Structures are given as structure tokens and as C-alpha cells.
Amino acid sequence: MKPKLAIYVFLVLLFLTNVVCAQELTIITEEYPPLSYKKEDILTGSSVEVVREILRRLNQPDNIKMLPWARGYNLLKTRPNVVLFSTARIKERESLFHWVGPLCISRFGFYAKRGAGIQINSLEDAKKVGSIATYKEDAREQMLKAWGFTNLDSSNSPASNLKKLLSGRVNLWFFDNLGLPEVVKQIEADISDLELVFPINEVNLFIAFSKGTSVKIVKRWQKSLSDMKQDGTFEKISRKWLMEDSIPKLEPETSRVNLGKIKLKIYTEDSPPGNYLNKGKIEGLAVDIVREILVRLKLPDNIQVVPWARGYTLALNQPNVALFSTTRLPQREKHFKWVGPIYTQTWGFYGKKGSGLQINSLEDAKKVARIGTYYKDAKEQFLKRNGFVNLVATNKNISNIRRVMEGNLDLWVSSDFNMPYLAKQAGVDPDQLELVYAFRRVNNYIAFSIQTPDGLVKIWQQTLDNIKSDGTYTTFCKKYGYNQK
């Protein structure tokens, strides 16, 4: 390379590096003691101190701002390089942001004014009360809306919600154990005036990053937090504000050490786009995810492609076997240990376009003469359990497609995830097939044989969670054109 050109390239790279480093994060929190609040006009709290320590370790400025939750959440959804904490990581938000954490554990439930005589034994009971106070755009409000609640009384302040409850303007207040004592103190009420009438669940609170944020930045934050947990800094900070059961447990280091002593056998099948052979090389969305877990855990890449029935039998009967991608079904639940989900799919009956077949229920499908299935596949197992006796099984799934096109089968059982790829593999244009009836939505996991140590399974799940948090999972999904549902 000529000297002038080399200098030019160096300057360009230096400029680009400075641009990346100069990306300033907008870091937002809310008034939510004991996690984040102002004391004598100074921002403090358990989550604030954790974030400050991360910033210190990354040599980044401490520019944390306090905003109303709804405003901060809107910025997180609409702008790049926005950080919001502490944010509940719930299903409805999973694909919206990148995640770093967990910071703490929060327990949600319905609170009533003591002596009000309200009895709640289910979510359906709660839907029948007059009104429930919720915090605008908060995770708890989003959860109730997702569950079909229409009797919510939303406001911009937990304190105003508590006032409404105590004055009788609402029947219930949906809140959590972490923030409750401080809200009670804030309005000078007595905590004994409240009673938890129906607990719901517990969630982990995280640091959320907007989707426009560099994945490298998210990974650096997660590493700093993980280092804090390993060196004891995280626990020291948390214990100043939080009860023992609200502090996330640290995974013992022995689990990582023992990983190298376990000879794990990893099997998959040829079923694109999750896992398939391309010129002798194993590829696919699920393969990339499993490989990333292996890289992060410093384990050998020993994935083998085998017929599904063989892999399933090995996972059922041998110790230390991992099989993917495996649909998690009730009848399989107790036979394996599970890590996931790695993707979601919808099952259905596919037929030759223009065949004129009309199926409106599983009962209709039972009346069809011949339905092609993949031997020991989850879809075949499901149909057998539902009384189907018209199934024609094969060990080679793409043969089902050819038989449908030739008129030797009426229908073929597949999913929206697999169908287009398998059709092309069979030499058939996917447009020549049509979905006649969709009958089930399922999640696919990595299934471990029941004899596999719990510590190994747990650390695989934690590693997958980190892959989802730091944006790597989203990158894999885009690579294979998978729309996260």
C-alpha cells in the first residue's frame, strides 16, 4: 500500500472509531425508591449506584437523568442510544429492546384497602371489580392490558394511585413489594391499611437499551455488570437497599468449572431454516444460536445432524444429550430439561394449491384420507394424541411434499417456519402449496436428556438470555429473515 493511501485509510478508520466512541447515551431513570430517587436533591438508590459503577468502569460520564416513566419509556421506544432503568423484562417487551441485567427481583400483586372485603381468587375475579389503579406505560399496566383487562384507572404517579385506593375511588391497586413501602411513606399513610389480596408473579428488572443502540455497547455494559457480580460489588450495593429475596442469585463458579468435565452430545436434524446441511456444513437460525452458546461457554462445537427419530430416542435414553430444535409440549415436559425458547412457529395442514380442500377444524381433518407426517415429530405426536388415524409417516419429510404434489397425499403437516424452505429443498415452489388450516402455535427449545446436570442446563439458559439481551439474537433472526413474534 502506498504511504499516502495508508495515511488516508488510517485517518478514515480513526474518524470512524471516534464517531462510534462519541455516541453519547441518554440514560434515564424514574422516581422509584428504593431503586432510584432523589434524596436532598441527589440521585441515589440501588439501581442508580449499580449504573454509576458500570459507567465508572467504562470511563463514561455520569449523566443520569430523572424523568416521568411514560416519557422515558417513549424515548426508549422511539430514539437510538437511550438507556432506561429499572425496566421489567416481560414477554410483551422482550423483542422491543436490548437488555442488561438482572438488577433485582420484583413481585407483583393486587392490593386492596384493608377491610374493604374484596376477595380475589383469579385474574377473572379481578376483571370484575369496578376499577384498578395502574401506573401509565408501566410493565404492570402492560401486563394487565395483554391479559384483557379493561377496568384500569391509569395515572402518572404511584402515589396518586395509592391515594385513590385509600379514598375509595378505585377498588384495587396493582403494584409491587419493592416500591410499596416508599410510596406509603411518601403520602404519610400506614402500610397496615393495605392488604395483598392476590399475588401474581415475580419479574426481573433490567437496564433496557433502545434498539438503535450499538450491540457492542450493550455487551460492554453486560460484561461490566457480570464482573461486578463476580467481585462482590453488586451484592454490596444491593444489600444497602434491598431485602435478600429481591437480590438476584449469583450462579456458582463451580457450574462453569464442571462444564468441561461433562461430555455433552449435541444433535439436530436437517430441517431448514432452523437447522440444515448446506454443502456439508451445518447452518441455520437454531444452529447459530447453539454455536454462540458454545463459544461463550468455551465448549467444543460437536453438533451432529441425525434423523429426527434417532436424535429423539438418544435424548430420551442417554445422559448428557442436547437435541434441537425441539417443540416443548405437555406430553414431553417431564421427559427433558429445557432451554429456550429459541423461536416460535405455527403448525398447519398444507395442500396443493387449487385442490379445493376445506378444513375448518381438527375434526374436519380427521375425515381426509391421507395426511403426511414426519416420523416421531411433535406435530405427528400431537395429532395422534388427538385421535388421528389417517396419518402416513415418513423418515424423510420432503418426500411428503412431493407426494402431495403428485396427489398421493391429501395434506401435509408442517409449520410457517419450515414450509417454504422444505418446499424449495424438495424442488417445489412454495407458492404451489397453500395453508388449508392452522391449528397450533408453539415454541421450540433445546431439549436436554433428563439425566443432564441442572447446573449445565441453567448456565445454558442464562447464556441464551444474555444472547437475547445484547442483540446477538436479533442479528441471527435478521440473517434468516425470521420475524420475532
Steps between C-alpha positions, in 0.01 A plus 500: 500500500632845409595727795241770418225242459599332827482834683160571344363160604637550852332841532167364374513212750596740777207725409254209498633377834455843653145520363412168665663599829332839489153346502355650815241298684191662643467325837160529666344382822186587696399586856466145631651444845691301611638446148524862386399820678623841611618552854585860586502566124758226439408203280553174686362146544614142436461507120648850475813390685534189281470704179746759635753226571458363145560850361807540719647170382435593137647851548171654394346823638233477770214675318199319649178698466176455693179519294139387540479132403266545202727763345815294553333189360386689190859619437623142542253380235564777246865614519839331467762497779245525780545310828211459746511336841364319695283336232298182550595238245165351400384304197324802346828696497754227426562576132465880534831568676846371585541390862774514765438344840331386708517775763239372744184292543157658535176328607171626360155473651160658559474713815172607664413731786491287812145423603355566153382138486637439150585136424699414188575139413585539131569752226139460388386613844720809472349586161158527666586767761406861431847644433869421550764774544804461274813701415493634140717302250637294791570127457217413737249700296627344176464151649140559604411643159657196332285278724182676384435738790275795409431638849831685549529849648838627376699788648852646483585435865494197734432743786181624335393137449541427869302813591220385268496159667492633856229755414283233336519639146640167371446144624850357450856618442736286290850557636811325634674424828815700416346843460207461740666612829640821351171595329317450832761715674479765228131573565537447877264202505517185712604179326267306730208668317581281197469130436631283217185324377646315202872459411575454129863425421856619525702671228863599457581868456768586243675790330325542162678637189314632196533292183709766326780455755822327392506133604866548598397760757236267645753216526748725682233601753401136558863398551555781750190396693605133493846601631333696781302192597810282500715738709226566758437867417146437377393316816659763725303777326172303490504410870492870595145530363348160422376198693682171445225346285508799260871459411566272198704195595848463358564185298772302684833497322516122548230461234732652241800294618306174478384573145828375357461168680164421341515340156190648344367344178310751285261384226282678248315407181486622142203737529554849357514783588568401861761236424611352171792380290638736235778342293589281795501785752244528780321836487176664613349736755497245783850381407638856521338542842638171635844574355502842670419333833786254445741784417404699810531195725827398329363158408581297186273529196402134463153541346393195298215470250297179542147387403251650744375167637855390582589828671176493699564143617856587607379805695236285672736221604858627534652746749648837397324529164371826352248491214379800302271642383247318718140610543408529867172315551316383815561132420874568463538732800615247759722304261754780442657810648442811293695806380323764292288596330714544190211573260124477457301333221142427396401147395261437218373269225639582156355386171557544128374840393165473326417161648174638636541340842324690779599428861349705783588282797706202610185288467477598132863395451429155649267433208774551237636177356878549534708756693879490471701535823864486611568190714508577878472872427311714757222571250447130435497429875244777555267369229523142627410616851197673348370181341635521142523161328550627142869590535768374261843537663841525333860543615564750219274801533553642150355182349165612646510811281562306182220255586257789557591649162459159333159447665612208717430700817212740566677711761840546655563616860761775529548851642534855375862489619605192300263471203661741246848360554397134491299560183802650324711210626251265334522696175151647539407868485346587842228694315376166363396409855237669714416501868165325531464522879726628781444318828769580758765757600806358681847587629815310408774430753828319553404177679750337739474139613354474849830369643687820401620697809275792594803733523585444134142560387476815712816656362387424143174684574687795653728517197201493261337779703818707462504434124146636483581794726805629315347497150685196361174306474339779296799493262454126445126544438562766235757276330236230441204735444325384815249745642513490881144452617 
